[in-house]
C-alpha cells in the first residue's frame, strides 16, 4: 500500500546534472499546474474543499493555498539566485502558514488566480535561463547550497505530490 503522505513517492534529488530535456519536462509540470488545479476545483463537489486526504493531513483548500505559498517562495528564491551570489534564503514554516486563517478558510479562487499569474511568470523566466544560470545556487540554512536545476526537479515533484493528495480527496468524496 502506498504511504498516503507520499502518493507519488518521496522526492529524490537528481543523481546527475539534469539535462535540458529533463528540465523541459519539469517546466511543463509547472506550466500545467494552474489548469490542473482549476479543473480539479471545477469538477469537485463543494465538500471536497474541506476534506483531508488522510487523518491529520491538510484539506484540499489548505493544499491549494499551500501551492500558492510554496511556489511564491520558490519563485522568489530563483530570482534571488539569478541576481545575487549564492544568497541565503529564509525558510518558512509551511505547516504554520497552512494553519493561518486565510490558509484554512479563504476562497481557493484567490490562490488559483495567484498561481495562474505566478506560474506564467515563473515558466517564462525558467524558459529563458542559460545553461550557466541553471547551475546558480541559493543557500538554504538547513539544506545547504541548492542549484536551480535540482530545485526545479523538487518543485515539479511538489506539483505531482500534492496533485496526488487532491486525487485521494476526490476518491473519498
C-alpha positions as a printed Julia matrix, in Angstrom:
173×3 Matrix{Float64}:
   0.0    0.0     0.0
   1.24   3.47   -0.89
   2.06   5.79    2.01
  -0.74   8.41    1.86
   1.76  11.1     2.84
   3.68  10.43   -0.39
   1.22   9.36   -3.09
   3.87   9.67   -5.84
   6.76   8.54   -3.66
   9.31  10.6    -1.77
  11.36  13.17   -3.63
  14.77  12.01   -4.74
  17.4   14.56   -5.73
  18.8   14.04   -9.23
  21.91  11.87   -9.07
  23.44  13.54  -12.13
  23.27  17.03  -13.58
  19.79  17.41  -15.08
  19.6   17.53  -18.86
  17.81  20.13  -20.94
  15.13  17.52  -21.73
  14.56  16.78  -18.04
  14.31  20.49  -17.26
  11.79  20.92  -20.12
   9.64  18.15  -18.62
   9.79  19.73  -15.18
   8.97  23.18  -16.56
   5.98  21.6   -18.27
   4.83  20.23  -14.89
   4.87  23.79  -13.52
   3.16  25.18  -16.63
   0.33  22.64  -16.37
  -0.39  23.02  -12.66
  -2.76  26.02  -12.81
  -5.08  24.32  -15.32
  -4.98  21.06  -13.36
  -5.99  22.89  -10.18
  -8.75  24.82  -11.95
 -10.09  21.56  -13.41
  -9.99  19.86  -10.01
 -11.9   22.7    -8.34
 -14.43  22.98  -11.19
 -15.33  19.29  -11.01
 -15.03  18.58   -7.28
 -18.08  18.55   -5.04
 -18.09  21.61   -2.73
 -17.47  19.41    0.33
 -14.18  18.24   -1.18
 -12.5   21.57   -0.42
 -12.74  20.95    3.3
 -11.9   17.23    3.16
  -8.48  15.94    4.17
  -6.54  13.38    2.15
  -5.65  11.47    5.33
  -6.14  11.7     9.08
  -4.1   14.71   10.24
  -3.48  15.88    6.67
  -4.4   19.15    5.07
  -7.72  19.86    3.41
  -7.92  20.46   -0.32
  -8.37  24.16    0.47
  -5.14  24.18    2.5
  -3.31  22.28   -0.24
  -4.32  24.82   -2.88
  -3.31  27.75   -0.65
  -0.07  25.88    0.13
   0.74  25.68   -3.58
   0.48  29.48   -3.75
   2.59  29.99   -0.62
   5.27  27.47   -1.53
   5.61  28.39   -5.18
   5.67  32.11   -4.42
   8.59  31.47   -2.06
  10.36  29.3    -4.63
   9.9   31.86   -7.41
  11.49  34.5    -5.18
  14.38  32.13   -4.39
  15.02  31.56   -8.11
  15.09  35.31   -8.71
  17.46  35.86   -5.77
  19.81  33.16   -7.05
  19.81  34.76  -10.5
  20.6   38.24   -9.21
  22.81  37.64   -6.18
  25.85  35.49   -5.49
  24.65  32.44   -3.51
  22.08  34.28   -1.39
  20.98  32.71    1.86
  17.22  32.36    1.74
  14.79  32.47    4.62
  12.85  29.25    5.19
   9.25  29.43    6.33
   7.1   27.15    8.47
   4.73  25.73    5.86
   2.63  23.92    8.47
   2.1   27.13   10.44
   1.24  29.01    7.23
  -1.38  26.36    6.38
  -2.99  26.89    9.79
  -3.36  30.67    9.4
  -6.97  31.79    8.89
  -6.5   32.53    5.18
  -4.94  29.1     4.63
  -7.81  27.34    6.35
 -10.81  29.29    5.12
 -10.1   31.76    2.29
 -11.79  31.09   -1.04
  -9.5   28.95   -3.21
 -10.15  31.27   -6.15
  -7.74  33.76   -4.56
  -4.86  31.29   -4.65
  -5.89  29.89   -8.04
  -5.58  33.39   -9.54
  -2.23  33.9    -7.81
  -0.93  30.53   -9.01
  -2.02  31.2   -12.59
  -0.14  34.5   -12.86
   2.81  33.3   -10.8
   3.31  30.19  -12.93
   3.09  32.19  -16.15
   5.9   34.43  -14.89
   7.92  31.54  -13.43
   7.71  29.44  -16.6
   8.65  32.45  -18.73
  11.7   33.01  -16.52
  12.68  29.33  -16.5
  12.48  29.02  -20.28
  14.85  31.98  -20.62
  17.68  30.57  -18.47
  21.07  29.82  -19.97
  22.94  26.62  -19.15
  25.17  28.54  -16.73
  22.18  30.08  -14.97
  20.73  26.63  -14.23
  23.79  25.97  -12.06
  23.41  29.11   -9.95
  22.66  28.4    -6.32
  20.99  29.77   -3.25
  21.82  28.6     0.27
  19.11  27.05    2.39
  20.08  27.3     6.09
  19.03  23.67    6.73
  19.93  22.01    3.39
  22.97  23.96    2.19
  23.63  25.07   -1.39
  20.82  24.26   -3.83
  21.27  24.58   -7.6
  18.35  25.91   -9.6
  18.12  22.86  -11.88
  17.82  20.45   -8.92
  15.39  22.8    -7.19
  13.25  22.76  -10.33
  13.14  18.94  -10.06
  11.87  19.28   -6.49
   9.09  21.69   -7.44
   7.96  19.55  -10.36
   7.71  16.67   -7.87
   5.89  19.04   -5.48
   3.21  19.59   -8.13
   2.71  15.84   -8.67
   2.9   15.17   -4.9
   0.04  17.46   -3.93
  -2.0   16.68   -7.05
  -1.78  13.11   -5.75
  -3.25  14.28   -2.45
  -6.07  16.02   -4.3
  -6.75  12.8    -6.23
  -7.01  10.99   -2.89
  -9.57  13.53   -1.7
 -11.53  13.15   -4.94
 -11.67   9.39   -4.35
 -13.07   9.95   -0.83
 -15.97  12.28   -1.7
